[in-house]
Amino acid sequence: MAKKRIGILTGGGDVPGLSIAIKSVVTNSQDSDYEIVGIRRGWLGLLGYDLDDPTTHQNYIRNLDPLTVRRVDRSGGTFLHTSRTNPAKVRMEDTPEFLKNSSYGTVIDPETSTKDYTDYILKVIDHLNLDSLITIGGDDTLSFSNRLHHEGVKLVAIPKTMDNDVLGTDYCIGFSTAITRGVDHITFFRSSVGSHERIGVVELFGRNSGETALITGYLAHVERTIICEVPFDIEKLVALLAEDKKNSPAHYAIVVISEGAIPIGGHVMQTGTPDAYGHRKLGGIGEMLSEQIKEISGNNTMYQRLGYLVRSGPADSLDRMVSMNFGLLAYQLTCKGQFGKLVGINDGTYTAVPLEIVVSGKRHVDVDQYYDVEQYRPRVKSVLGQPMFLH
């Protein structure tokens, strides 16, 4: 009897732990009736797979076994690679050449010639004889996973994002490592900020949720933390920071700010053209704040944007444990035929919830429980009964 085939892919931004989750699926399937097929470059791996051109196949498909994944847990990112391709919304300029004049795809925007190629994705899944999928990603990757689930594809999803903002789970792969790196870099940053007696501004990732900034600021003991859930008053914040610096024996202060933070009366700072999911790049709010601090208070500043460094390199021990167990749980659900699920952690316990929850909303910081909106800093009202990461 032929083995059942499980396709596995990673989509969206990379984080430490992705390759570990893949390895967990592969190693746990070693003595079973399943074989694992790696889909390279996220959803692009299925969209770019030309049914009539075998030369494209090795670019997007890779059979996985314990030997091929033996060393992948020793570094960060994803050895299958990733992309931000959204098969349900493909612009003409992003469409593979062989699909441009094909009968596949439904036009969803005539002005931009944008098409929905879900029908082609289903065709490729069938062609590859994939019995099911395990998809690893954030909101965007998982939203298309949910679409495929409703199209009849058997699928289990694993949440990853260093923003920790996927609804349906208290924890996503990559979050702990990002926090650890953020705290380390802020600790190092203190050397220069303190030496020059300045106000340091650290900008962190966080589009919809300020949890990365909140927890990093909390653990690093910075003076002020600005999250995207609470619009901030620039004049007030600058006054607080100036006072913090004045009162500090070391004569410096540090503020952490989410890239998605919004000044009162302002807007989220974005650059570039939207990606396939409609997102433009965020960033620049920290630099703007740094300039305003100089202008308003006269204090010199140091600005540091902790971007890709906090999502690079090997996973820390917590992310390693969660990645291994998420991979194992996704594989076990697949073996049991329990599809349409998102694996996760809720109330400190590994769980599986309906995948639909991912598209039902966004996960945000509980401001009333964990944040002082007047003083712009974390404030934990009660620890008893709270989860490990306070959210």
C-alpha positions, 0 to 999 in steps of 0.5 A, spaced: 500 500 500 502 506 498 504 511 503 499 517 504 503 524 502 503 530 507 505 536 504 508 541 508 510 549 507 512 555 511 509 562 509 510 569 510 516 572 515 521 567 517 522 566 525 527 561 529 523 555 530 520 553 523 525 548 521 525 545 527 517 544 527 518 541 520 523 536 522 519 534 528 513 532 523 518 528 519 522 525 524 515 523 527 513 520 521 519 515 520 516 509 521 509 510 519 505 510 513 506 517 511 511 520 507 513 528 507 513 532 501 516 539 502 513 545 498 518 550 497 517 558 498 510 558 501 504 558 497 509 560 491 511 553 491 504 551 489 503 557 484 509 556 481 509 549 479 508 548 472 504 541 471 507 541 464 514 543 465 518 538 469 524 542 470 520 547 475 518 541 479 525 541 483 524 548 484 518 547 488 518 540 491 523 536 495 521 530 498 523 530 506 526 524 510 530 524 517 537 525 513 535 531 509 532 534 516 538 532 520 541 538 521 536 543 520 534 545 527 541 548 528 540 554 525 534 559 524 529 561 519 526 556 514 530 551 510 524 550 505 524 558 504 518 562 504 514 568 500 508 572 501 505 570 495 497 570 496 494 565 491 487 568 492 490 575 490 495 575 484 497 581 480 499 580 473 506 582 474 507 577 480 503 571 475 508 566 473 509 566 465 505 559 464 499 562 468 498 568 464 494 566 458 492 560 461 484 558 463 486 558 470 484 564 475 478 568 476 479 575 475 477 579 482 480 586 480 479 588 472 483 594 473 490 591 476 488 584 472 489 581 479 486 574 479 484 568 484 488 562 482 485 557 488 483 553 482 490 552 480 493 551 487 487 545 488 489 542 481 497 542 483 495 539 490 491 533 486 497 532 481 502 531 487 497 526 490 498 530 497 493 527 502 493 533 506 497 539 508 501 542 514 502 549 513 506 554 518 505 561 518 501 567 521 495 571 519 496 571 512 498 564 510 493 561 515 487 565 512 489 562 505 490 555 509 482 556 511 480 558 504 483 551 502 480 548 508 473 550 506 475 548 499 475 541 501 483 540 502 485 536 509 489 541 513 492 542 519 496 549 521 501 551 525 502 559 528 508 562 527 509 570 528 514 574 533 508 579 534 505 573 537 498 576 534 495 570 531 488 569 534 486 562 537 493 561 541 497 564 547 503 563 543 506 563 536 513 560 534 518 565 534 516 570 540 520 567 545 526 568 541 524 575 539 523 577 546 530 574 548 534 578 542 530 584 544 532 584 551 539 582 549 540 588 544 537 593 549 542 591 554 548 592 550 545 599 547 545 601 554 552 602 554 552 607 548 546 611 551 549 611 558 556 613 555 553 619 551 548 621 556 542 621 551 535 618 550 535 612 547 529 610 542 528 602 540 523 601 535 521 593 535 516 589 530 509 589 531 503 591 526 497 590 530 499 587 536 504 591 541 505 585 545 513 584 543 514 591 545 510 590 551 514 584 554 521 586 551 520 593 555 517 590 561 523 585 561 528 590 559 526 595 565 526 601 560 523 607 562 517 608 557 514 603 552 509 605 547 504 600 544 500 600 538 494 599 541 494 606 545 495 612 541 500 616 544 501 624 546 508 626 543 509 632 548 507 628 554 511 622 552 517 627 551 516 630 557 516 624 561 523 621 558 526 628 559 524 627 567 526 620 566 533 622 564 534 628 569 532 623 575 537 617 573 543 616 576 546 614 570 543 620 566 540 617 560 533 613 559 530 608 554 523 608 550 521 602 546 516 603 541 512 598 536 513 600 529 505 600 528 504 605 534 500 611 532 501 618 535 494 622 537 492 625 531 497 621 526 497 615 523 501 609 522 508 610 518 508 606 512 513 605 506 513 602 499 507 598 495 502 593 498 504 586 498 500 580 496 496 581 502 495 588 502 500 590 507 505 596 506 512 596 510 512 599 517 517 603 520 520 610 521 515 611 528 522 611 532 526 615 528 520 620 528 520 620 535 527 621 536 527 627 532 521 630 536 525 628 543 531 633 540 526 638 537 522 639 544 526 637 549 533 639 547 536 632 549 540 628 544 538 621 542 540 615 539 535 611 535 536 603 533 531 599 529 531 592 532 528 589 525 531 582 522 536 581 527 531 579 533 528 574 528 534 571 525 539 566 528 537 559 532 531 558 536 532 559 544 530 553 548 522 555 549 521 556 541 525 549 540 520 546 545 514 549 542 516 548 535 518 541 536 511 540 540 507 544 535 510 539 529 508 533 533 501 535 535 500 537 527 502 530 525 498 527 530 492 530 528 493 529 521 494 521 523 487 522 527 484 525 521 482 531 525 483 537 520 481 544 519 485 545 526 490 550 528 495 547 533 496 552 539 497 553 547 491 556 551 492 557 558 498 553 558 496 547 555 497 544 548 490 545 544 487 544 537 482 549 535 478 550 529 482 554 524 476 559 522 478 563 528 484 565 525 480 570 520 475 572 525 479 578 528 486 580 531 489 579 537 491 585 541 494 586 548 489 587 554 491 594 555 487 594 562 490 588 565 497 590 563 499 597 561 499 604 564 496 608 559 497 615 563 505 613 564 506 609 558 509 603 561 507 596 562 503 595 569 501 588 571 495 588 575 496 581 577 500 575 576 496 570 580 493 565 575 496 569 569 499 565 563 507 565 563 507 571 558 502 575 561 497 574 555 
